[in-house]
Amino acid sequence: MSTNGETRSPASGPKAPLLEVKDLRIEFRSRDEVNLAVDGISFDLKKGETLAVVGESGSGKSVTAMALTRLLPEEPVCRISGDIFFEGKNLTRCSNREIRKYRGKEIAYIFQEPATSLNPVFTIGNQIAEAIKLHRPEVKKVKEEIIRALNIVKIRDPEKRYQDYPHQLSGGMQQRVMIAMALACHPKLLVADEPTTALDVTIQAQIMDLLHDLKGKLDMSIVLITHNFGIVSGFADKVIVMFRGKIVEAGPTEEVLRNPRHAYTKALISCIPRIGVRQKRLTTIDYDELDKAGATNRPNS
């Protein structure tokens, strides 16, 4: 799937990116048509950084995240080209057996709507135990490790919750369980795909604060997938804005928020509610004008 013969990133050394994506293209094919979901995007992420990938539904955010560990359908349904380097290793050239060593262990995921991600017929403890046994077979006292993970994500009375089923927990508690399951594998990169979509505003803030705290404590990097610029400020170090499969703007978060250059970025930011500012209607996005605007040359870092 790689566009060249490289097996490692040309960047090396202590300051080399943890993740480096180069000219990534993702096509979905059917009998009658080809849908280009991601059109030649490139970005990087250093150790300890948080990157927010912002855009509306269908812009290519989630498929980009899933392509990192090849969670998408295989050819001919889905064709991926380009290069994805993780710690210098080109994941696009890994065998299926090799990629499983990275999926869940080195790169872990939190998906939106935890109620649909958790298995309703197994207890919370059973589901976290499965992840630990798969990715950390050296762990002997699995239950103790699960309790520790539940404590880390601030779930009260973890010994009791260990025995609960998903339907016995609130939406916010379910999302904390998903975070505990991901972190129990000690990943270097956490991909959070719309982690607050199904939660009310108060719980959204708690989940984002929790992820921010855990990032520092566990020394990991985060890729946050979201359509909401409102949760990006103060959380992400840098941001890329995707529109119709392309990156139209990228840069340090506060710079992009303070001085957006692309019309699409400006439209997304204008939708953020502000205290003391009353808007009669949301800004209309003129897609024809956006197509004419093209991409900016703002750097990724």
N, C-alpha and C positions, 0 to 999 in steps of 0.2 A: 504493500500500500504506500510505501514511501516514494517520493518523487526523485530520490537520489539514493546512492549507496551508502550513506553515512550510517554508522551504528552508534555514534556518540556525538554529543553536541560539540561544536568547535569551541564554545566557551567552557573554560575549566578553571579550577582553583577555588579558594574559599568564598569568593564573591560571585561565583557562577550561579545562574538561576536554578532554583529547585525545579521549576517547571518552565519549559520553553515550547511554545506552539508556533510552528512555521507553516504558513501558506495552507492552512487547513481548509479542505473542501469536503462537503458531505452531500451526496446525492441520494435521493430515494427514487427507485425505479419501479414502475408498474408496466403492464403490457402496453399501455397507450402513451405514457408520458414519463418524463424525467423531471423531478422537482429538486432544484438546487436549494438546499436548506441553509448551507453555510458556504460562503463564497470567498475563499482565499484569505482567511483572517490569520493574524500573527499577534502574539503577546507573550509576556513572560511574568514570572512570579518568583521573588527571592524568598529564602527561608525567613520565616517570621512575619511575612507580609500578609495583608488581606487585600484581595482584589474583588471588587464588585463588578458583576456583569449585568448591565441594566438594559432593558428593552421590553417592548410589549409582547404579548403572546404571539408565537409564530416568528419571532425575530431570529431564532437560532440559538438562544441561550442554553436551553436544557440539552439539546442534541450535542452541542459543543462539550458540555460537561460529561455527558455519557460516552462521548468518543474517547475521552482520556484513557479509559480502561476497557474500551471496546464492548460496551454494554448495548450497542445498537445491533440490529439484525445484520447478518453477514451477506456478502454478495450472493446473488445479483440484486437482492432487495435494496441493500444499502451499500454504496461505494464511498470509501473514505480515502482521500489522498492528502499528502503533506506529511509533516513530521511532528511528533510529540515526544519531546525529550523530558525524562524525569530523572534527576540526578545524573544527567549525561547519557542515560540509556534511552535509545529510541524505541518507545513502546509500540510504534506502528510496525516494527519488524520482529516483535516477539512472537513466539509460538503461543498457541492457546494455553499450553501448560505453563509457560513463563508468565503470561499476563495474569494468571490466577494468583500468582505470588504478590502482585501489586494490588489487585482488586480487593478492597476491603482491609487489607493489611497496611500497605503504604499509602493508599489513597482510599479514604472512606467517604461514604455518602450519607446525607440526611435528606430525605425526600419530603415534599409537601404532603399534607393530609396523612398524618401518621396512622389514623384509624384504618386506612386501606393498605398501609405498609406492614402493619403488625398482623400476625396470624391469629385469628380469633379463637382457635381451638387449643392453643398452647399458652402456658403461663409466661409471664414476663421473664422470670428466671430461666426457664427453658430456652427461650429465644436468644437471650444474651449468652447463655452457656454455649449454644451452637456456634456462635461467632467466635468465642474464645477458643473452643476446642479445634475449630478449623484453622485459625490463624495463629494461635499461640499454644501449640500442643505441649510445650514445656511446662505450662501452668498445671500444678497438681491440685491445689485447693481452689477449684473453680468457683464454688459458692462464695468463698471469701472475696474473690476477685470481683464477682458480680455485686456483692454488697458494697464494696469499695467504689465501684463505678456508679452505683445509684447514689451513694453519698456525695460523690464529686458533682453530680448534676443537681444536688440539693433536693432529692426526693425524701420526704419525711417517712420515718418508720420503714426503712428499706427492707428489713427482715420480713415484714408483713407484705409489702408490695411485691417482693420476690415471688410470692405464691399467687398473686392476683392475675386475672385474665385482662386483656386490653379493655373490654367493655366496662370493667370496674374502675377505670381511670378517666379523668377529664381529658380534654384535648391537649391542654398544656402539659399534663403529666405524661401523656402518651408521647408527646414530642420530646420530653426530657428522657424518656426511655429510649427513644431512637438515637438521641445524642449519646447516651450511656453505651448503647450497643456499638456505635461507631468508635467511640473513644476507648472502649475496652480492648480494641485491637492495636492501640498505640500508633495511630497513623501519623505520618509526617504532613499530609495534606488532607484537609477536611473540605468536602464539597457540600455546601448547604444550598439545596435547590428549593427556593421559595419556602423557607422553613417556618414562616409565620402566616402563610396565606389563610389557613383555616381557623386562625385564632383571633380572639377579640383584641382590641388595642392594648389593654393593660397587660395581657399575657404575652403579646408580641414584644413589648418592651422588656419583659422579664427574660424571654428567650434570647433576645439580642444581647442583653447585659451578660447573661450566662455564657454565651459563646465568646464574647469579648474577654471575660475573665479567664475562661479555660484556655484561650489561645495563648495568653501570657504565661499561665501556670504550666502548661504542657509543651510550650515552645513549638507550636505547630503553625502551619500556614493555612489560610482559609480562602476558598473561592466562594463568594456569595452570589447566587443567581437570584435576581429580583426584578420586578417591574416598578418598584416603589423607591424613588429617590429619597423619600422621607426617612428611610431606615439606614441610608448609606452614610450620611454625615456623622462623623465621630466614630464610625466603625471601620470603614475601609480606608486603606492607605492610598489606593488608586482605583480608578474606575475606567471601564470601557463601555461605550454605549453602542448597542447593536441595533441595526435597522435592516430588515429584509436580508438577513444573512451576512451583512457586512458590518465592520466597525466604522462608525461615522465620527466618533470622537473618543479620545483617550487621554488620560493624564492624571496628575494628583487630584484626589477627590475634592479638596477645598478649592483648588483652582478651577476645576470644571464647574462646580456649583456656583462659584463667584463670577466666573467669566465664561459661560457656555458659548461656543462658536457656531455650532450646527443648529439649524432650525428645529430639528427633531429633539435635540437635547433641551433646548429652550422650552419646547412645548411640554416635555415631561416634567421639567422643574416647575413650570407654571401651575401644574396640577397639585403641588404640595400645599395642603391647607396651612394658613398662617394666622396666628392669633391677632385679632384686631383688623384683619383684612377680609372684607366681604366681597365674594365674587358671585355675580348673578348667573354666570354660566361658565363651563369649562372651556379652555382654549381649543378651538377646532384645529386638527392637524391636517394640513393640505398635502396629501401624499404626492401629488403631481409636482408641487414646488420642492418637496424633499428630494424627489428623484433628480431634479435639476441641480440641487445643491451639491450633490456628490459627497465625498469624504474629506475630512480635514487632515492636516499633516501634523497634528499635535502628537508629541512623542508619548510612548507608553509609560515612561517613568519620570 
